[in-house]
Amino acid sequence: MLLGGFPSSGKKNGCPTCAGEKDTVQFNWQWAQETPDSDLGGAVRYLKQKKELKSGFLFQCSSCGQPWYLDKVREKMTFLSSDQARLMEIWGSTTLSLSNNLYKIVKAIGATPPHVRARQTQYAEVPCRVQTRTGEWLDKCLLIFTAGPPLEDYYHKARLIDDISDLQPSSYALSAPLRLATSHSEPNEKGQALTMAETPEGKRLWLNWSVNFVDRKGIQGKDLHLANVLSKSPSKKKSSKLAVLQEPIDSITFFIGDWSEKIRELLVR
């Protein structure tokens, strides 16, 4: 789906928060309204509601055209890049669900729940290989089903679920049991949350926090399984030398879909 443009006058008169001029990327909307003498309070009169979304509201500065997102309880106002605004406008006015055929394929792959330390509850992600409606195949794709708005920075080039014509398991994706294990990893004193994975040849490595894809030095996600740390567990010294891999965000194409109770049925347990 092609996402339309977002108009802007290119001006910044009288708008102290637009374009991050004061490094403001988020602020309390209710507080700003109640303190008109503050810089943020002065900006309130320039921020006008443009559109009500399925969760929250799209605002725009009447002076410079800068888009903002206000959450559904009208408390937190968030700065949007032009890419985020285009995504938000389509996401907020479209029902994004899988066809019955794609749902069956996704169910066979299994959805990863949010990390146990994450605040999301209505959330699931599915690693797969996707064919878009233009016929392009993408090998590392993550379907994100969420009740919340797509505000994360790494969604700036995200697509929507209805842009998918077909999907398959990805060779780079980890198995469902290994993905589930990473979602239950516990942080250590270094801020890492490690899960030990192993190749069929016995080579081991660490996965840091939730991980869906691995593509490193000839090792693909499909080659890895959860290591039995009680069997031939490496010494503490050797463990510290194992490679530590994080989710390769920059190489993943995200596809955003809506959370529903039907999506809950996809979660691996």
N, C-alpha and C positions, 0 to 999 in steps of 0.2 A: 504494500500500500504506500502510495506517495503521500507524504505529509505536507500540507499546504504552508504557505508563508505566514509570517506574523508581522503586521504593519508597524512601522516606527517612523517618527518624524525626524529622528536623528538629533533632536534637541535635548538639553539637560537642564533647562532653566528651572530653578526653584525646586529641584528634586534631589535632596542630599543623599538619598539611599540608592538611586538608580545607578546601574552599571558598576556597583560596588565602589563608588567614589569614596566612601568612608569604611571600606572593607565590611560593609553590612551585607551578609548573605541570609540572615534570618533574624527576626525580631518578634516580640510579643505584640500582636496587633491590638489587643485590648488595652494594654498599658500605653501604647502610643496614642490611642484615641483619648485616653484619660489625662495625658500630659501634653497638651497642645503647645506649650512653650519650649519643649525639647526639640532637637533636630528631627528625630523620628516623628514626633507629634506634628511638626510642620509639614512633613511629607505626606501624612495621611490624606490630606485633601486632594493630592494629586493622584492617588491610587484609586482607580475606579473599577468596580466589578464588571468584567466583560462577559463572563459566562459561568453558569452553575454547572459543575461537573457531577458525575455519579458519586464522587466522594470529594467534597471540597469545592473551591471556587477559583476560577482564573481571573486575576486582576491585571490591569495595565496602567502604567503611568500616563496620564493625559498630557504630560509635557514632552516626554522623550520616547514613549512607547515601550519602555522596559516592562516585560511580563513578570508577574509574581504569582505564587500559589498560596492560597489561604486554606488551612485545613478545615475539615467539616464542622468542627466545634468553634470555628472563627476565633482561634487563639493564636496560632503560629503562622506568620507570613514568611515565605521562603522565596529567595531570588531564583529566577530561572534563566538559564542560557537560552538562546534562540532555538537550539536543538531540543532542549527539554520542553520548551513551550509548545513546539510543534507536536512532540510526542504526547504531552499532557492533554492538549486540546482534542486529539483524536481518541486517546485512551478514555478521556472523561465523557465521551458521548457515544461510545461504541460498546456493544456487548461482545466480549472476546472469549470464545469457547471453542473447544475442539469438535470436529466432526466425529460421528460414531466410529468411523474407520480409524481415524488417527488416535482416538481415545483408546482403542483396543491395543494399538501398537505401543502407546505410551504406558499402558498398564503392564505390558510384558516387560518393559524396561524398568519400571518402578521409579517413583518419585522420592527424592531425598527431602526429609523434613528440615525445618530450620535448625541451626545449631542450638544446643540446649542453653547456651548463654545469650542467645539472641532474644530480642523483645517481641519478634513476630510470633504469632500463633497461627494465623490464617495465611500460610505460606508453604509453597512446595517448589522444588526445582528438578528438572528432568534433563540429563545430558543425552544428546542424540546427534544424529546426522540429518540435515534438513534439505529438502528441495523446495525452493521458493516458487511462487507462481510464474516467475519468468523463466523457470527451468534450471536455475543455478543450484548446484549442490554445495553445501557448506558442511565441513567435517566436524567442527567443534561448535555446537550450538547448545544453549541452555534455555529451556523453556521455564519461564518464571510465572508462577500463578500466585497472585497476591491480592489481598483486599485493599492494600494501601497504594498510594500513588507512586509512580516510578520516578523517584527523586534522586536516587543514587547517581554519583558522577559517572560511573561506568555504564550507565544507560544512555549516554549521549548519542550513540549510534544504534540504539535498540530498534527492533522492528516489532510488529504486532503478530499475534498468533494467526490471524486470518490471512497472513502473507504466506502461510505454509500450504503446499500442495501435497507433500509426501514427507515421510520421515522414516529413519532406520536407526538401529543401534549404531553407535560410533565406536570404532576401534580404539579411540583415544579415551573413551569413558571407562571409569572404574566400575567394578561390579557393584550391585546393590548392597551386599553385606559390607563391603569396604567403605562405600560412601556413607552408609548408616553409621559405621564405627567412627568416621571422622566427624560426623555431626554430634557425637557424644564425647568428643575429646575434651579433656580438662586442661585449662591453662596452668603453666608453671610460673616460676618466679621471673622468668625472662619474657613472659607475655606470649609464649608459644603454647599451642595446644596440639600435641603430637600424637600421631597414630603411626605405628610401624607397619610398613607394607613389604612384601617380598616377591621376587620373581620366581618362576619355576626352577631356576638354577641356584636359588638360595641367596641371591643378592638382595640386600635390604636397604631401605631408605625410609625417611620420615615424611609424613604428610602433615602439613601445618594447618590447623583449623579445618573447616569444611573444604573438601577437594572433590571435584568431579572428573577432571581430565588430567592425564599425564602424557607427555610427549617429550622424552628426555634421553638423549644418547642411545637411540634405537629402542628404548623401552616405551611401550604404549600402555595405556590404562588397562586394556584387556589382559595384559600379561601379568598383572599384579593381583595378589590376594592378601588377605589379612595375615600378618605374621603371627605365629604362635610364640609369644614372648617367653613362654616357659620351656620351650624346646630350643636348645642351642642359642639361647639368648646372648647377644654380644655383651661383652663387659661394658661397664660405664664409660671407660676410656674409648673403646671402639665405637660405642653408640654416639658419642659426641662428634665423631668424625663422619657419621653418615650424612648423606645429602639431605637437606631439608627443603621440600617442595611445597609451594603455595599454589592456589588456584591461578592458572595463567589467564588472568582477566583480559589482557590486551589481545589475546588470540581467540576470544570467544565472541560469538554473535548471540545477543540476547533477544528472545522473543517473549513479549509480555502478554499474559492472559489473565482472565479473571479467576479469583478464588471462588470455590463453591464446595458444598458438602460432597459433591461427586468427585472433586479433586482429592478430597481427604482419603477416598477409597484407593487412590493410587500410591499412597505413602508406603514405603517399605518398613517393616517392623522386625 
